[in-house]
Amino acid sequence: MLKEMFYTGMGAAAFLKEKVEEEMKKMEEKGKIKSEDAKCFLDTIEQKGKEEDAKIKDKMKTILKEVIDELGLATKDDLQKLKEDLQSKI
């Protein structure tokens, strides 16, 4: 479910980006905006998107860690420690 929500959000963001680029191109062709300004605007939007993507990934990691803790599931670190403990006793 989380995976589907993530892909839906990413798809929506990609769709929105395409639409904004199309509108900016139309405005540029009509002379309502300079190509330099359009490029600057699109670069700014792209940077904001990357920042939001990083925030979302960090939030997802935090949520998943909380779920793992609540369910009492073993992590890689837990398994590695157990493996080391078993090897030291052999």
One Martini backbone bead per residue (centre of mass of N, CA, C, O) as a GRO file, in nm:
protein
   90
    1MET     BB    1   0.059   0.062  -0.022
    2LEU     BB    2   0.299   0.255   0.004
    3LYS     BB    3   0.403   0.207  -0.279
    4GLU     BB    4   0.151   0.312  -0.429
    5MET     BB    5   0.157   0.595  -0.309
    6PHE     BB    6   0.434   0.673  -0.410
    7TYR     BB    7   0.379   0.631  -0.717
    8THR     BB    8   0.145   0.827  -0.734
    9GLY     BB    9   0.302   1.079  -0.649
   10MET     BB   10   0.518   1.062  -0.872
   11GLY     BB   11   0.321   1.073  -1.110
   12ALA     BB   12   0.195   1.345  -1.041
   13ALA     BB   13   0.458   1.507  -1.054
   14ALA     BB   14   0.528   1.443  -1.349
   15PHE     BB   15   0.270   1.555  -1.472
   16LEU     BB   16   0.297   1.843  -1.364
   17LYS     BB   17   0.566   1.907  -1.495
   18GLU     BB   18   0.472   1.880  -1.787
   19LYS     BB   19   0.252   2.099  -1.776
   20VAL     BB   20   0.433   2.334  -1.697
   21GLU     BB   21   0.622   2.317  -1.940
   22GLU     BB   22   0.404   2.366  -2.152
   23GLU     BB   23   0.311   2.646  -2.049
   24MET     BB   24   0.585   2.784  -2.067
   25LYS     BB   25   0.619   2.743  -2.371
   26LYS     BB   26   0.368   2.901  -2.457
   27MET     BB   27   0.452   3.171  -2.325
   28GLU     BB   28   0.712   3.198  -2.486
   29GLU     BB   29   0.585   3.196  -2.774
   30LYS     BB   30   0.396   3.458  -2.693
   31GLY     BB   31   0.590   3.656  -2.515
   32LYS     BB   32   0.530   3.645  -2.186
   33ILE     BB   33   0.819   3.501  -2.168
   34LYS     BB   34   1.130   3.440  -2.106
   35SER     BB   35   1.349   3.186  -2.147
   36GLU     BB   36   1.519   3.246  -1.894
   37ASP     BB   37   1.280   3.252  -1.694
   38ALA     BB   38   1.172   2.971  -1.752
   39LYS     BB   39   1.428   2.816  -1.673
   40CYS     BB   40   1.446   2.921  -1.384
   41PHE     BB   41   1.171   2.816  -1.292
   42LEU     BB   42   1.220   2.513  -1.356
   43ASP     BB   43   1.470   2.482  -1.177
   44THR     BB   44   1.329   2.553  -0.913
   45ILE     BB   45   1.120   2.328  -0.920
   46GLU     BB   46   1.320   2.094  -0.933
   47GLN     BB   47   1.462   2.151  -0.665
   48LYS     BB   48   1.212   2.129  -0.487
   49GLY     BB   49   1.151   1.836  -0.565
   50LYS     BB   50   1.413   1.715  -0.450
   51GLU     BB   51   1.368   1.807  -0.160
   52GLU     BB   52   1.097   1.660  -0.119
   53ASP     BB   53   1.199   1.377  -0.178
   54ALA     BB   54   1.395   1.365   0.061
   55LYS     BB   55   1.182   1.409   0.281
   56ILE     BB   56   1.006   1.165   0.215
   57LYS     BB   57   1.220   0.948   0.254
   58ASP     BB   58   1.281   1.013   0.549
   59LYS     BB   59   0.992   0.969   0.653
   60MET     BB   60   0.964   0.676   0.560
   61LYS     BB   61   1.194   0.564   0.730
   62THR     BB   62   1.078   0.643   1.002
   63ILE     BB   63   0.815   0.486   0.980
   64LEU     BB   64   0.938   0.205   0.931
   65LYS     BB   65   1.095   0.192   1.196
   66GLU     BB   66   0.846   0.211   1.379
   67VAL     BB   67   0.707  -0.043   1.276
   68ILE     BB   68   0.932  -0.241   1.342
   69ASP     BB   69   0.933  -0.183   1.644
   70GLU     BB   70   0.631  -0.252   1.701
   71LEU     BB   71   0.667  -0.556   1.580
   72GLY     BB   72   0.956  -0.678   1.653
   73LEU     BB   73   1.165  -0.669   1.435
   74ALA     BB   74   1.441  -0.765   1.278
   75THR     BB   75   1.742  -0.641   1.205
   76LYS     BB   76   2.043  -0.634   1.069
   77ASP     BB   77   2.184  -0.566   1.333
   78ASP     BB   78   2.059  -0.792   1.500
   79LEU     BB   79   2.165  -1.029   1.326
   80GLN     BB   80   2.465  -0.961   1.344
   81LYS     BB   81   2.487  -0.985   1.653
   82LEU     BB   82   2.394  -1.276   1.670
   83LYS     BB   83   2.615  -1.394   1.494
   84GLU     BB   84   2.851  -1.300   1.671
   85ASP     BB   85   2.761  -1.445   1.929
   86LEU     BB   86   2.767  -1.733   1.810
   87GLN     BB   87   3.067  -1.731   1.718
   88SER     BB   88   3.189  -1.676   2.008
   89LYS     BB   89   3.065  -1.965   2.124
   90ILE     BB   90   3.230  -2.170   1.920
   0.00000   0.00000   0.00000
